[in-house]
Amino acid sequence: MNNLENFHVNEGADNIDSGAFERLREKMAQARAQIKRDKKQEASQVKKDDILFNVLIEFIKHFPSDHPLVKGIVSCLSSNVPSLVILSVISLNYSSIAKAIPVPEDAKEIQIAQIPDINKLVNWLKKVNYSLSDIKASDIPKVYPKGELSPSLRGLIVHTLSEFFKTIPEEELSVEKVEGYTQSILTQIHKPDLTQKTDELTD
């Protein structure tokens, strides 16, 4: 590839279109840049997969295999839900996991009815929304089959939220309130712009 970079066209040669060679070199430069981006993204994904693997190992060590959280994670994995999304969901109750998940400073503020520890819940929502909006176009059918959150991911979210609500004094929450908050939160976990993501596949 480096040899090609130093390749020059003899513009005086017959039947040689120097413009075509320049366009070819531009295309090659674009291809190299894309390869670098792909490698960087792949390395990032491997790191997230490694984190999720370590998290799973810890859960298996401390919880039985039929524990709802373990089953939910395994179900999401079998549905090919991206690691970052799974990690962002279970991070609500595990601060050590939350530290490994980036949230952009300019993430939009999310408003939920006031409940205890609201800041923690809002930050978690930002993580989930950021993770979902950042997924690759090829992952959209896995996360949003038929245009809705996959049942496995929805189940993991509901279980994680139920664990979160258990940390709140019972006198401050009723079953109805928990169900209402949960539905409100699920509604706020938006679907990315599928048009834009689809365009990325055709570039």
Disulfide bonds with the S-S distance in Angstrom:
none
